[in-house]
């Protein structure tokens, strides 16, 4: 079988699956249960000055019959005494020396505060630190979390202060609640971070109860914005990881977080540049035993591809991710409907007729049986018909005959400028 071991910024783990800093890593009991199940590592729930949490804390977005398509929480960092956490970290590491234990920490953006907590926590034998500069609720109102993570200068300083005291690798966790995450990723690297992790949760309000008009969740009739995670945020996380991985000024490893639920998600995140993944919502939804499917699925995939080590797939798709202006304007695909598979639900026709390019015709054969056919000369290859089609194999998106050489917008503009210059010169 393929080798699933990773060495992430100097932190070794038997597989790329870590539990993210969240409710599943709140106690030694939980983390040890996870390690017994097969998880490769855990980022301990964020340590700092203990807080008071509220009830209720969680909400979920259910969509079209799928439970927990998205997950929302207003829970803060650990509300347990730091001494208890440190004792349990020590005991857990002693019992599972081959598993990665990373301590998530959060304090005010002051040098002395970072020095104090780093020295205190690393004394119990953690393998690394994750600086929580991304929590979007509660702590941010106190000048921590995303209040720091949204300011590149504070990201750099906080990372630098932690690194001054740390004897183990430091990972800086970034907030997605920002225009350009590469700005803070670069700041973390400039501050000396050994790695970055992304994304933390996204500012959100998950819903409103139509009977009581209370927000979801609510605390005695009042609500607040929380952090959004789960499968729904996966595309956002993938983009931010890809943008950072392809940035030539960001050279440190990336720990991928945000909607990873399956081994397929894992492969996508690693192809886009993640050196390992962290998981929270899927474990909260289905329990720690999901690790068995995650590991088996990843092993089988790598074996089928003839890939020896999971680390060999890291970043393999990054070069394919570029700016829109570099895309080939002359590339053309069209939809083709396989009438022997089509069930004539007409969803593709409705979608194309009402909201796309009106290129799917409803026709009749010589027996009066209706069928659908694409006018390929009018099809723009938008994919909408194949997306709404409920039957696998009923619609194929195929490459049309190429009539022109590849040309991107940038190449087109360069050609126009050269032509204009030649006219001027002549």
N, C-alpha and C positions, 0 to 999 in steps of 0.2 A: 504494500500500500504506500501511497505518497506520504512524504514527511510533512506533518502539519505543524511541526515546531517552528516558533518564530523567535527572533531576537530583535525586539522592538526598542530601539534607542538604548540598547544595553540591558534591557529587561527581558529575561528569558521566560518562555511560556510553552507548555506542551502542545497547545493549539492556539489559534488566533482569536478564540472566543473569550472575552472578558465581560463580566457583568458591569454595567455602568454604575456610577455613583448615583444611588437612588434608594427607594424603599427596600428593594431586594438585598441591599448590602448594609442594612442598618445595624445588624448584630453579628457577633461571631457565630452564633447558632446558624443563622441563615447562610453566611458565607461558607461555613464548613459543610452544610448540606449541599450547597452548589458544587463544591469541590468533590464531594463524594459522588455526585452525579456525573462529573467529568469536565466541568468548566476549567479553562486554562488559567484564568485570573479573575480578579475582582478589584474594582475601584471602590474603596470603602466610602460609605455615605459621608458627605462633607463634614469635616470637623472644624470647629471654631468655638466662639463663645456660645454655650448652649442657648437655645431659643425656646420660646413658647409657641407651639403649633396650635392650629385651630381645627375644629370639625364643623362641617365636613370638609374634605380636602380634594377629592378626586371627581372628575367628570369624564364622560366619554362621548365621542361622536360615532354613532352607529349609522351605517349607510347601506340602504338597499339590501337589508337582511344580514349584512356583515356586522358582527359585534366588534366594537373597539377598532374601527377604522382609524380613529385618532383618539388620543388620550390627553387629558388636561389635568394639571395638578396645581394646587396653591400651597403645597407643603414646603417648608423651609429646610435648612440644614439640620444636622442631628440635634435632637432635643435631649439627648442623653449626656451625662457628665463625661467630659473628655477622658477622665481617668478610667472609666469603665470601657470605653472604646479602645484605649491603648492596651489595657490588659487583655482584651479579646483579640486584638490584632496580634499581639505577641503569642498568645496561645494558638491562634490559627496558623500563623507562620511556622511555629514549631511543629505542629502536627502535619502541615502540608508544605514542606520546604521547597518542593519543586513547582509550586504554583505562584503566580505573580500576585502580590498584594501591593496595590498602589493606594496611597492615602490622599483623598481629596481634601483640600484645605482652603479655607476662606477667612481672611481677616481684613481690617481696614488697610487702605493703601499707605502704610507707614513702614519704614524700614525695620524699626524695632519690633513691630508686631509680626512681620514675616520671619525675622530671625528667630523670635521666641517660639513660634509654633513649629517651624521646621526642625529646630534642634530638639524640641520636646517629642515630636512624633517620630523622627528618624531613630531615636534611641531604642525603640521597640522592634526595630529590624524590618521596616518596610522596604520594598524593592524600588520604590520611586514615589514621586509626588505628582498629583494633578492639581494645578491651581485653578480653582473654580472662579473664573472671571466671566461667567455667562448666565448665572441664575437671574431670570428676568423679573422676579416678583419678590416682594417682601424684603429680601436682603438688599436689593438695588435701591429701595427707598431709604436704606440706611447707609448708602454710600459704598456698598460692596457689590459683588456679582457683576451684572451687566453694566452697572453704573461705572465700573472700572473698565470692563471689557469693551465698552464703546469708545474709549479714548486711547488711541495708540500710544500716547506718551505714558499713560498710567499702566498700560499693558507691558510696555518695555520696562518701566521702573519696577513694577511688582515682580516681574519675572527675574530681573536682575537681583532684587533683594532676596528672593527665595534662593536663587543660585548661589549667592554669597555664603549662605549657611548650609546648603544641601551637600551631602556627600554621596547622594544617589541621583539618578536622572530626574529631571524636572519636565513635566508635560504641562503646557499651558492650554487650558480649555477655553474655547472662544465662543462668543455669543453670535447667533445668526441675526440678531436684531440690529443690523447695521447695513449701510449701503454697500460697502465693499469689504468683505471679510479678509481679502488679501492684505489690506492695510494693517489690520491687527495681527495677522499671521506673520507679516514681515517684522512688526514691532516685537513680537514674542521672540523671533529668532535673533533680532538685534539685542534683545535683553539676555540672550544666552540660553534660551530654552533648548532642551535636547530633542523635544518633539512638540507637536501641537495635537489637540483633539478637537473634533468638530462633528456635529454641531450640538450646542446646548439647546434647550427648549425655546420655542417661538412664542412671543406674546400672543395671548389668545383669550377669547371668551367662548366657551364651548357651546353655550345655549341658554335659552330662557324658557322657563316652565310656563306653558300657555294657560294653565289654571290659576297658579298663584302669582305669576309675573315675576317670580324670583329668578335671579340668575342661577346658573348651574356651574359649579356647586354654590351653595349659599350658606352663610354663617349667621343664623338668627335673623334671616331676612335680608342680609347684605351680602354682596359679592365683590370680587376683585379679579383683575386680570391674572391669568396664570400662565404656566408653561405648557406648550403643545408639543406632543411627540407621537410616536407610533407610525404605522404604515403610511399615513397620509403625508408625513413630512419627508419621506424618503427622496423624492425628486429634488427637493430643496437642498437636502444634505449632499446628495450626489453632485449637484452643480457646484456647491461651495468647495467640496473636496477637489473636484476636477479643476476649478479655477485656481486653487492654491497649488495643486500638484503640477500644473502646467506653467506656473509663474517661475521664471528663471531666478528670481531673487529669493524664492522660498525653497530651501534645500533640505530641511529637516523632515523626519518621518511624520506621518499623519495617522492618528487613530480615528477610525471612522465610526460615527455615531449618528443615529437618526432613522428609525424605521426599519432597521435590520431585523427581519423575522424568519428568514429561511436561508438555506445554504446558497440558493440562487442570489439572494440579496448580498450575501457575503462576497461571492465572486464578483458581482458588479462593483461593490465598494472597493475591493482590492484591485480590480482592473483599472479603476479610476484613481488609484494612487494610495489607498489606505494600506498601511502595513499590518493592520489587525482591526478588529471591530469590537465595539461595545454594544451590549444589548440590555434593554430594560423592559419596555412595554410588552414584548413577546413573552418574557419570563413572567411578568405580572399576570398576563392573560392565561398562560398555559402551564406555568410551573417550570421548575429547573430541569425536568426530564427532557425538555425539548433539545437539550444539548446532544442527545443521542442521534436524533435525526440530522442536526446541524453537522455533526462530525461525520456521520456515515455518508450523507449526501455530498459533502465536500470531498471526502476521500474518493468516492465513486466517480465524481466529475473529473478530478485530477487524473485518476487512473485511466479513464476513458480517453482523456486528452494526451496521455503519455507524459504527463508532467510529474517530475520527481519530487519537487518541493513546492509547497504553497507559496513560498516567497518568490517563486519564479513568475507568478502572475501579477505581482504588484506593479501597477503603473503601465501595464501593457496597452491600455486603451487611451492613455493620456495624449499621445501624439495625434490621435484621431479627433480630439476635442479642440476646437478652434473658434475663431470669431466668425460671425455670419459673413463678413466681407470676404472671407477666404473660400466660401463654398462655390461649387461649380454651377453657374447659372444655366449652363447648357445640358446639364444632366436631366433626364426625363424618365419618370416611371408612370405607368398607367395601371388602372384597375382592370381585371378580367374576372368575370363571373363564371364559375363552373356550374352550369345548369344541372348537371347530374347530381350535384351536392346541395344546391340551393333549395330551400324549403318554401320559397316564395312568400316570406313574411313581409317583404317590401320595405323593411327598415332602411336599407341602403338607398332605395329610391326616394323615400320620404326625406331622409337626411340630405341627400344630394340636391333634390328639387327645392327644398325649403331653405337650406342654409349653406349650400356649396355652389356648384357650377352647372347644375341642370344637364348632366351628361349621361344619365342612366335612363334608357328608354324602356317602357313597358310594351312588349310586342306579343304577337300571337303566331304560333306555328300553323301549319296547314290543317291541323286538327282542331284549331281554336283554343289550344292550350297556351295560357299566358306564360311568358318568360321575360327575364330582364337581360339587357345587353348594354354595354358601355360604348358610347361613341368615343373612341380613343383619341380622335383628333381634338376633341374638346376637353378631355380629362387633364387636369393639372397635377394629378398624383398626390393629392392632399392627404390620402389615407383614411378620410372620414368614413367612407363606406365599409372598409375592412374593420374599422374600429367598432362600429355599431353592429356589425353582423354577428349574430349569436351562434353561427355554425362554423367550426374550424374547417378550413379548406374550401369554403364556398367562394371566397374572393381572394385572388392572388394579386399582389402588387408586383408587376414585372417591369424590367427595364425596356424602354422603347428603343427603337433603332436610333443610334446617335447620328445626327445630321451635321453637327458642328463640333469643333474641337473644344476641349474644356476651357472655360474662362470664368474667373471669379470677378466680383465687383471691383476689387483692387486692381486686377489685371485690366479690366475694362476701362477704369478711370485712367490708368497709366497709358493705355493705348490712345484714348481720346486726347490726353494732354500732349502726347508725342505728335499726333496728327495736327493738333492746333499749332504746335510749335513749328512743324514743318511748313504749314501754310504761312505762318508769319515770316519764316526765313525765306520762303520763296517769293 
